[in-house]
Amino acid sequence: MTHTQDWKVRLHLFEDGGTTKARAVLDIGDTAITGQGVARRNPHDRDIPEIGDELAAGRAMNDLARKLLSVAQSDIEGISHPGP
């Protein structure tokens, strides 16, 4: 049996001075999983916003991936060890 789904991730970037924050949101049906990421520019470095965006976004997506894997692990454990 073939199973196909289309999941979408929304990525929000916020910059304030030398700090870039990112939030990645994955909607799975009626559940949303959110990952967070932050990048801080060293005051002595050149101001290149794209690098902060890339770092913060990558960290947010990495956080999201870890959380999604944790959800999957919990689901596996629920199937492997059903409650009473």
C-alpha positions as CSV (number, residue, x, y, z in Angstrom):
1,M,0.0,0.0,0.0
2,T,1.3,3.4,-1.0
3,H,1.2,6.3,1.6
4,T,1.9,9.9,0.6
5,Q,1.8,13.0,2.7
6,D,2.9,16.6,2.2
7,W,4.2,18.2,5.4
8,K,5.1,21.9,5.4
9,V,7.6,23.6,7.6
10,R,7.2,27.3,8.3
11,L,10.5,29.1,9.1
12,H,10.3,32.5,10.9
13,L,13.4,34.7,11.2
14,F,13.7,37.6,13.6
15,E,16.8,39.9,13.7
16,D,17.5,42.4,16.5
17,G,20.9,44.0,16.4
18,G,23.5,41.3,16.4
19,T,21.1,38.5,17.3
20,T,19.0,36.4,14.9
21,K,16.3,34.1,16.2
22,A,14.6,31.4,14.2
23,R,11.4,29.4,14.8
24,A,10.7,26.3,12.6
25,V,7.1,25.0,12.8
26,L,6.0,21.6,11.4
27,D,2.2,21.0,11.3
28,I,1.3,17.4,11.4
29,G,-2.5,17.1,11.3
30,D,-3.7,18.6,14.6
31,T,-0.2,18.7,16.1
32,A,2.5,21.3,15.7
33,I,6.2,20.7,16.6
34,T,8.3,23.8,17.0
35,G,12.1,24.1,16.9
36,Q,14.1,27.2,18.1
37,G,17.5,28.5,17.0
38,V,19.6,31.5,17.8
39,A,22.8,33.1,16.3
40,R,24.7,35.9,17.8
41,R,27.2,38.0,15.9
42,N,30.5,38.7,17.6
43,P,30.7,42.5,17.8
44,H,34.1,42.4,16.1
45,D,32.8,40.5,13.0
46,R,31.4,42.1,9.9
47,D,27.6,42.5,9.8
48,I,26.4,39.9,7.3
49,P,22.8,39.1,8.1
50,E,22.6,36.1,5.8
51,I,25.1,34.2,7.9
52,G,23.0,34.8,11.1
53,D,19.9,33.7,9.2
54,E,21.6,30.5,8.0
55,L,22.9,29.7,11.5
56,A,19.7,30.4,13.3
57,A,17.6,28.6,10.7
58,G,19.8,25.6,10.7
59,R,19.8,25.4,14.5
60,A,16.0,25.7,14.6
61,M,15.6,22.9,12.0
62,N,18.0,20.8,13.9
63,D,16.0,21.3,17.1
64,L,12.8,20.5,15.2
65,A,14.4,17.3,13.9
66,R,15.4,16.2,17.4
67,K,11.9,16.8,18.6
68,L,10.3,15.0,15.7
69,L,12.6,12.0,16.4
70,S,11.5,12.1,20.1
71,V,7.9,12.0,19.1
72,A,8.5,9.0,16.8
73,Q,10.4,7.2,19.6
74,S,7.5,7.8,22.0
75,D,5.1,6.4,19.3
76,I,7.3,3.3,18.8
77,E,7.4,2.7,22.6
78,G,3.6,3.1,22.8
79,I,3.2,0.4,20.1
80,S,5.9,-1.9,21.6
81,H,4.7,-1.6,25.2
82,P,1.0,-0.9,25.2
83,G,-0.6,0.1,28.5
84,P,-3.0,-2.0,30.5
